Amino acid sequence: MPLGVAAETGAHAGAIGHRDVRGALPRRPAAPCDDARVELRRACRAVGIGVVTAGEHDGPDRVHRAVPALSTRLVVSLGAPLEFHYDGAVHTARAVVTGLMRPGVATPATALRSRQPVVYAELAPAALQRLIGVPLRDVDAGGLAADAVLPWVNALCEELAGRPVGDRVHVMRVRLLERLVGTDRAAGPDDAFRTLGRIRAGGGTVPVSTLAGEAHLSPRRLREVMRRSLGVTPKFASRVARLASAVERAAAGADSWTTVAADSGYHDQSHLVHDFRDLMDTTPTAWLGEEGRNLQGWWPPRP
């Protein structure tokens, strides 16, 4: 059975782990049928691979501000190197892996180049740690050049560049699935990753005391575990998740920012504005001006 089909059906997932994942990439994945695509997505979700997209920026060059998130990412450029801005510095790389945000530093921004082809994969934090073998406390939202921690990423870039645009998402999913199934690296403390997932699922509204109780830890001990493993505390992670939820609600359509704030668990609109400034270095209105024209099927909330 071709490797691509095996990866998508999940019937031979164990066999994938016996392939040599240290050297050249295996043979080209087979073109999937609809059922195989569904199975591939299911297998990917099971190991922490989320949204995967492929495309290029349609429009003039501009800077895109990342939205706060509790997920991590692998982003590869199939053209010119990526240019990203973080904490006052500018970095370039053909591919980058990004970790979690840190207190006091706003989300990174990426320079979008017209017609620059890019493939993007969202990864659960535990999945990224298993891929790169580096504790997430050492990888922040500013990211690392991927070839420093993923020796196979340049070969992946070449393979993606050689495939039609419509095949790139499939190829990315298959290759990441192979790597995750084929590694024996542990993700780290279960309590840290499980709590992070709970915070994300709850949109940052679950009290720290409740999170600690669910982990059978004291609040202080949970803070220590998460800080040592992930570089963030439950309180800060909840702020990130709450703002991410607010941004998602605004993008989906809302009557007003007051409504967005209330539905996202903020005490009032001023607290939402504070988090926009602190975590994204912008305001809700300014963010709409930057990103509104690229969001479809929604209307900007009233001031």
NUSE-355256 format. One record per residue (C-alpha): x negated, y, z. Coordinates in pm, whole numbers, padded with zeros to 5 digits, always signed. Layout:
XYZ/...
//
This chain:
+00000+00000+00000/-00145+00344-00084/-00258+00544+00217/-00008+00824+00156/+00285+00582+00164/+00154+00409+00476/+00122+00740+00656/+00471+00849+00560/+00660+00532+00644/+00476+00483+00971/+00482+00107+00905/+00103+00086+00899/+00012+00369+01135/-00220+00138+01324/-00413+00060+01008/-00487+00426+00953/-00681+00436+01275/-00928+00178+01140/-01032+00391+00845/-01359+00580+00860/-01244+00930+00946/-01594+01068+00993/-01705+01087+00633/-01538+01167+00302/-01161+01186+00284/-00976+00869+00179/-00813+00834-00159/-00544+01072-00275/-00205+01039-00099/+00074+00906-00317/+00357+01138-00420/+00636+01087-00166/+01003+01009-00218/+01269+01181-00004/+01290+00899+00252/+00912+00891+00281/+00903+01267+00343/+01149+01227+00629/+00942+00948+00781/+00623+01150+00742/+00775+01446+00925/+00896+01216+01201/+00552+01060+01240/+00390+01404+01242/+00624+01536+01509/+00545+01236+01725/+00175+01329+01737/+00224+01705+01768/+00216+01831+01408/+00484+02095+01363/+00564+02330+01077/+00334+02299+00775/+00359+02552+00493/+00168+02634+00176/+00195+02951-00027/+00042+03287-00096/+00115+03648-00005/+00339+03808-00266/+00271+04178-00246/-00004+04431-00184/-00281+04368+00067/-00176+04437+00426/-00236+04329+00783/+00002+04077+00943/+00038+04074+01321/+00082+03726+01469/+00390+03658+01680/+00320+03532+02034/+00347+03154+02058/+00261+02862+02283/+00156+02652+01987/-00184+02639+01819/-00269+02652+01449/-00497+02538+01172/-00502+02784+00882/-00708+02727+00568/-00766+02958+00273/-00804+02808-00072/-00943+03133-00208/-01136+03412-00040/-01223+03365+00329/-00961+03458+00587/-01013+03788+00767/-00870+03812+01115/-00883+04087+01377/-00885+04009+01749/-00992+04191+02064/-01160+04470+01869/-01365+04241+01644/-01324+04127+01282/-01406+03768+01185/-01406+03584+00853/-01385+03210+00785/-01254+02977+00519/-01052+02793+00781/-00969+02879+01141/-00819+02704+01443/-00642+02925+01694/-00567+02854+02059/-00344+03015+02318/-00322+03385+02402/-00510+03533+02696/-00394+03805+02937/-00502+04153+02840/-00563+04075+02471/-00294+04131+02208/-00210+03878+01940/-00452+03856+01646/-00384+04012+01308/-00470+03863+00970/-00548+04052+00651/-00309+03924+00385/-00463+03938+00037/-00243+03945-00269/-00213+03600-00430/-00449+03440-00176/-00343+03073-00138/-00318+02956+00222/-00206+02636+00394/-00087+02663+00755/-00018+02392+01014/+00136+02447+01356/+00002+02207+01618/+00104+02125+01971/-00178+02231+02206/-00246+01870+02302/-00277+01775+01935/-00531+02050+01868/-00740+01947+02167/-00745+01588+02045/-00847+01704+01697/-01131+01934+01798/-01251+01769+02119/-01282+02108+02290/-01083+02209+02601/-00822+02470+02512/-00953+02696+02786/-01247+02751+02548/-01032+02832+02240/-00827+03151+02252/-00586+03311+02007/-00876+03475+01825/-00969+03131+01702/-01281+02949+01595/-01421+02886+01251/-01274+02542+01186/-01590+02393+01037/-01760+02438+01376/-01526+02184+01538/-01376+01994+01241/-01661+01866+01022/-01415+01734+00765/-01227+02061+00711/-01432+02179+00410/-01357+01853+00228/-00989+01904+00312/-01002+02258+00169/-01147+02125-00156/-00882+01855-00180/-00599+02100-00115/-00737+02345-00371/-00739+02069-00631/-00375+01976-00580/-00062+02150-00718/+00103+02393-00476/+00399+02158-00434/+00174+01876-00309/-00027+02071-00053/+00210+02044+00242/+00228+01667+00194/-00150+01635+00172/-00203+01848+00483/+00047+01642+00683/-00106+01312+00577/-00463+01418+00651/-00380+01561+00993/-00179+01251+01080/-00475+01032+00982/-00708+01229+01205/-00479+01223+01506/-00397+00853+01472/-00764+00776+01416/-00903+00953+01722/-00938+00813+02072/-00985+01154+02233/-00763+01228+02530/-00560+01548+02537/-00637+01644+02897/-00423+01671+03212/-00066+01564+03137/+00076+01805+03394/-00067+02106+03211/+00059+02011+02867/+00394+01884+02991/+00456+02207+03180/+00354+02415+02881/+00607+02227+02671/+00875+02284+02935/+00798+02657+02937/+00824+02673+02560/+01149+02475+02549/+01301+02700+02815/+01202+03019+02639/+00997+03130+02938/+01299+03152+03168/+01228+02855+03399/+01097+02977+03740/+00741+02876+03829/+00870+02711+04147/+01095+02489+03936/+00811+02404+03698/+00591+02310+03992/+00862+02095+04145/+00912+01908+03818/+00537+01843+03804/+00536+01734+04172/+00275+02000+04244/+00268+02313+04454/+00294+02638+04253/-00066+02719+04345/-00192+02378+04235/-00001+02402+03906/-00160+02742+03838/-00504+02593+03898/-00440+02292+03674/-00311+02502+03385/-00581+02767+03414/-00859+02509+03423/-00718+02307+03132/-00551+02566+02909/-00691+02901+03017/-00344+03036+03107/-00117+03031+03410/+00252+02931+03413/+00351+03294+03470/+00158+03424+03170/+00270+03136+02948/+00630+03219+03042/+00580+03581+02932/+00450+03462+02596/+00741+03222+02552/+00996+03487+02648/+00862+03738+02396/+00844+03468+02128/+01210+03392+02197/+01300+03761+02169/+01119+03798+01837/+01296+03489+01704/+01634+03629+01808/+01559+03962+01641/+01456+03785+01322/+01778+03582+01324/+01990+03897+01354/+02114+04092+01653/+02332+04391+01734/+02076+04574+01946/+01747+04537+02128/+01944+04550+02452/+02124+04232+02343/+01796+04070+02239/+01642+04152+02577/+01937+04017+02776/+01967+03697+02572/+01592+03633+02606/+01587+03655+02984/+01457+04010+03032/+01593+04227+03312/+01639+04513+03069/+01514+04655+02740/+01224+04839+02903/+01069+04509+03012/+01095+04382+02654/+00925+04697+02524/+00650+04653+02784/+00577+04299+02664/+00574+04411+02301/+00310+04670+02391/+00107+04442+02615/+00117+04120+02411/+00141+04255+02056/+00000+04608+02087/+00306+04752+01916/+00671+04845+01980/+00988+04671+01864/+01058+04950+01615/+00702+04951+01479/+00710+04572+01447/+01026+04595+01238/+00851+04840+01010/+00558+04601+00966/+00745+04275+00921/+01110+04352+00847/+01076+04353+00471/+00941+03998+00480/+01220+03847+00691/+01525+03721+00504/+01884+03677+00608/+01885+03919+00899/+01943+04282+00986/+01727+04495+01216/+01872+04544+01563/+01986+04898+01639/+01750+05104+01860/
//
